[in-house]
Amino acid sequence: MTRRPHRTHLPEERPESTAPLPPPELTEAECRRCGTYIAGLDGRYACGVCGWVNDHSEGHRRLPRADEDPDRPPKGRRRPKQLPWPPPGLSEGPPYPC
């Protein structure tokens, strides 16, 4: 069987943003649902006690665009295939007696 030739993937040049993003500011508040003292970034909060989350639009500054994310994967990269769940054999129970 002959292998099909693949093109080499070179990193794409991404134009840098005109201005660097400022670092996020650590902010603190009380949870609106349970009153727990919580901390967040730029006015965006999530309570670990009751699960309350404020809307992203309530933040102090705009969220960065995807092209401003330095950890964004290169264009054209596909998501990994999801494995079927549950894996074959697990639905039958454990392989040993309990």
Backbone torsions as a table, in degrees:
resi	resn	phi	psi	omega
1	MET	NA	133.5	180.0
2	THR	-93.2	139.9	178.9
3	ARG	-79.3	139.5	178.2
4	ARG	-80.2	130.8	-178.8
5	PRO	-67.6	140.2	177.6
6	HIS	-112.7	145.1	175.8
7	ARG	-75.7	144.4	177.1
8	THR	-75.0	140.2	-179.6
9	HIS	-96.0	112.3	177.4
10	LEU	-97.3	144.0	178.2
11	PRO	-62.7	136.0	-179.8
12	GLU	-81.2	146.5	175.8
13	GLU	-78.0	128.3	177.1
14	ARG	-111.9	129.0	178.1
15	PRO	-67.3	133.5	180.0
16	GLU	-72.2	150.4	177.8
17	SER	-64.9	155.1	-178.2
18	THR	-67.0	-31.9	178.9
19	ALA	-134.5	141.1	178.0
20	PRO	-67.3	147.6	178.3
21	LEU	-72.2	137.5	177.6
22	PRO	-71.0	152.0	178.8
23	PRO	-64.9	149.9	179.8
24	PRO	-68.0	150.9	-179.9
25	GLU	-100.7	131.8	176.8
26	LEU	-78.1	121.8	-179.5
27	THR	-120.8	156.2	-177.2
28	GLU	-131.3	148.0	179.9
29	ALA	-161.8	177.6	173.1
30	GLU	-99.8	142.3	177.0
31	CYS	-62.3	134.4	-178.8
32	ARG	-73.2	-17.6	-179.0
33	ARG	-94.3	-50.2	-173.3
34	CYS	-114.9	-8.3	177.0
35	GLY	85.3	3.2	178.5
36	THR	-65.5	140.6	176.8
37	TYR	-74.0	120.4	-176.4
38	ILE	-128.0	159.3	176.6
39	ALA	-121.0	152.6	179.3
40	GLY	-151.2	-176.2	178.1
41	LEU	-111.7	125.8	176.8
42	ASP	53.9	36.8	176.1
43	GLY	80.2	13.2	176.4
44	ARG	-108.0	124.2	-171.5
45	TYR	-125.8	153.4	170.5
46	ALA	-143.7	126.5	-178.4
47	CYS	-88.7	125.6	178.9
48	GLY	-79.7	-11.0	-179.2
49	VAL	-87.0	-52.5	-175.0
50	CYS	-109.0	-11.5	177.6
51	GLY	90.6	4.6	179.2
52	TRP	-66.7	141.2	177.7
53	VAL	-135.9	133.0	176.3
54	ASN	-84.5	161.7	-177.9
55	ASP	-69.3	145.0	-177.3
56	HIS	-63.0	-26.1	-178.4
57	SER	-71.5	-12.1	179.2
58	GLU	-82.6	-1.0	-179.3
59	GLY	-67.3	164.6	-176.5
60	HIS	-79.2	-21.2	177.7
61	ARG	-147.1	168.1	-175.8
62	ARG	-67.1	152.0	175.0
63	LEU	-79.5	148.0	179.2
64	PRO	-67.5	149.2	175.2
65	ARG	-75.3	162.0	-178.3
66	ALA	-59.9	-37.2	-178.3
67	ASP	-74.4	-8.4	175.8
68	GLU	-93.0	-4.0	-178.8
69	ASP	-80.5	117.8	-178.6
70	PRO	-69.7	-19.2	-179.4
71	ASP	-96.9	8.9	-179.2
72	ARG	-66.1	133.8	178.8
73	PRO	-66.8	154.7	-179.8
74	PRO	-60.6	152.1	-180.0
75	LYS	-62.4	140.2	178.8
76	GLY	93.6	-9.1	179.4
77	ARG	-74.9	133.5	-178.6
78	ARG	-94.3	155.6	174.4
79	ARG	-71.9	147.8	177.6
80	PRO	-66.4	149.8	178.5
81	LYS	-64.4	138.4	178.0
82	GLN	-83.9	133.8	177.6
83	LEU	-76.5	146.0	177.4
84	PRO	-65.7	143.7	-179.5
85	TRP	-125.4	137.0	-3.6
86	PRO	-75.1	155.3	178.4
87	PRO	-60.2	150.1	179.8
88	PRO	-56.6	136.0	178.0
89	GLY	99.7	-25.1	-178.7
90	LEU	-78.2	-25.6	-177.9
91	SER	-71.9	-15.5	-179.2
92	GLU	-84.2	-8.2	-179.2
93	GLY	107.3	177.8	-177.6
94	PRO	-68.8	151.8	-177.7
95	PRO	-75.2	-5.2	-178.8
96	TYR	-132.6	154.5	179.0
97	PRO	-70.2	143.3	-179.2
98	CYS	-82.0	NA	NA
